[in-house]
Amino acid sequence: MDEKNKEPQTQPQASEGQPLPGDFRAVVMYGMSKQEALAVMKAVKAISPSMKDTAFAMTTDTNIAWPLGQLIAELNAEHRMMRKWTESQREKPE
């Protein structure tokens, strides 16, 4: 495809029209045991240093019906919140 016929790149959208972050990485797992999911998480994080901050999610009865953009947006928000909590715990004086 030549440059003239390329579609403009757009930022992916969550179902509410909110742009998803371009630097967010996530793996959504379905039908895996807890042990299999932990093995997947370990393997993904071992790929490279850039994969260490990847978010992981298992499907649930609630989120299985969500549009993918909504699931990723929710996962991104949870991941950011957990990262902030983890950082605050590290900074706590003992």
N, C-alpha and C positions, 0 to 999 in steps of 0.2 A: 504494500500500500504506500502510495507516495504521500508527501507532506501535505498536499492540498486536500486529500481525501481523508485525512485523519480526523477522527471525532475529537472534539475538545475534551481534555481530561477534566472531569468534575470530581469533587470530593464526595465520597459515598454519604448517603443520608440515612438517618434513623427514620423510623416511621413517622415521627412528628416533624420531620423536615430539618432536624438539627444535624449539622455536619458532624461526621465521625472523625476523630483525630487520625491523621495520616500516619503517625508514628506508633499507634497502638497495635499490639500483637495479641491475638487470642486463639485458643484452641478450644473448640466445643466438642465434648465427647458424649456419645450415646451408646448405650448397651454394654458398657464395660463394667467389670467388677471393680471394687475399690483398689484391689491389688494391680489390676491391669491399668487403671487410670494413673496410679502412682508411678508405674513403670513408664507410661507415656510421658508424664510430666518430667521425670528424670531424664529420659532420652532427649526430649526437646530442649531442655535447658543445657544439655551437654553438647549441643550442636555448635554453639559459639557464644562468646560473651554477650553478644547483642540479643540473644534469646533468653537471657537470665530473667528479664523483667516481663516475660510473657504471662498473660493471664490465662487461667484455665477454668472451665466450667463443665459441669455435668448437666445434661438435660434433666428437667424435673417435670412433674405433672403440670405445674403452672407454666413454665417457660417453653414447653414443647410446642405449644400452639402460637407462640409469638412470631412475628416476622423477624428474620435474621438481623436486620438493622436495629430493631428494638432490643434484641438480646445482646448484641454487641455494645450498644449504648449503655445498657444497664450494667453489663460486665465492666465496661470502662469506668463507670462511676464507682462501682464497688471496689475495683482495683485501686483507683486513686485514693479512696477513703482508707482502705487497708494499708496502703503504702504510707500515708500520713500518720496513721496510728502507730505503725511499726517504727517510723522515724521518731515519733514522740516518746516511745518507750525506750529507745536507745539513748535519748537525751536526758532521761529522768535521772536525777541524782539518787544514789542508793542510800 
